[in-house]
Amino acid sequence: GFVMLQENERIDANYIPVCHEELILGIPGNHPLACRAAAPGQPLAVLDLALLKDELFSLIFPESTMRSVIDPLFRAAGFQPKILFETAMNHMLQKAVSRGLCCTIMPQSYTLSDELPGNISAPLQKPAWFRLKGSTFWDWCMVYPKGIKLNTAAQYLIQLAKDYGVQVEEKLHDIRVSRASAKQRHSTYPES
C-alpha cells in the first residue's frame, strides 16, 4: 500500500521510495504576517510557528501519519493549535486558507497549483506559504510485507507511483531552482 512516513516510523517490511516532500505553513494572504512571505520566484521564507499561537488552524485528521510530523512542530513552538476543523482532504485545507478562515500545515505538492477547485461564495485570496524550522519532511513510499513476490500488476502500480513521484519532485526542484535563480538575479541586479 501507499504510506507517508518518517524514517523512524518504519517497521520490518519492504519500502519503495516514491517521493521526499516538505510540509509547509500556509496563512491567509490578508494576515498581517503574510507580508513576510517571499516574493514570487524567491525561496520560501521561514516563519516562526510561535507567532501564530493565537490563530485558528485547520489540519489533516489526527490519525494521519502527517500529524506525526505536524504535532511536534506545535509542541516545539510551545502551544497547542486552536483547531477550526480537521479533514482527510488536503485541498480543503488549502481552500480554507485561501478564504482567510485559518492557517494550515500541508504537503508542498498540494500548493503547486494556484487553481482551487470548488465554488464557495467566500472570496479567494492567494495564501502566503512559509517553510518551518525543524524537520518538516516526510517520505511517500510503497510498502509490502517481506517474503511476498509481487505480481505484474503490483509491479506496474509501483512503477506508476515512482514515475508520479519523480514528476512531483521535479516540479518541486524546478520551483526551488527558479526561486534560487530569481534570488541571485535580484541580489546581483538590485532595483534602482
NORUR-V386255 format. One record per run of one state. SS is the DSSP state (hx for helix, st for strand, lp for the rest). FROM is the first residue (numbers start at 0). TO is the last residue. If there is no record, write none. Layout:
ss=SS from=FROM to=TO
ss=SS from=FROM to=TO
This chain:
ss=lp from=0 to=0
ss=st from=1 to=4
ss=lp from=5 to=5
ss=hx from=6 to=8
ss=lp from=9 to=12
ss=st from=13 to=26
ss=lp from=27 to=30
ss=hx from=31 to=35
ss=lp from=36 to=44
ss=st from=45 to=45
ss=lp from=46 to=47
ss=hx from=48 to=51
ss=lp from=52 to=54
ss=st from=55 to=59
ss=lp from=60 to=65
ss=hx from=66 to=76
ss=lp from=77 to=80
ss=st from=81 to=86
ss=lp from=87 to=88
ss=hx from=89 to=97
ss=lp from=98 to=101
ss=st from=102 to=106
ss=hx from=107 to=110
ss=lp from=111 to=126
ss=st from=127 to=130
ss=lp from=131 to=135
ss=st from=136 to=143
ss=lp from=144 to=150
ss=hx from=151 to=187
ss=lp from=188 to=191
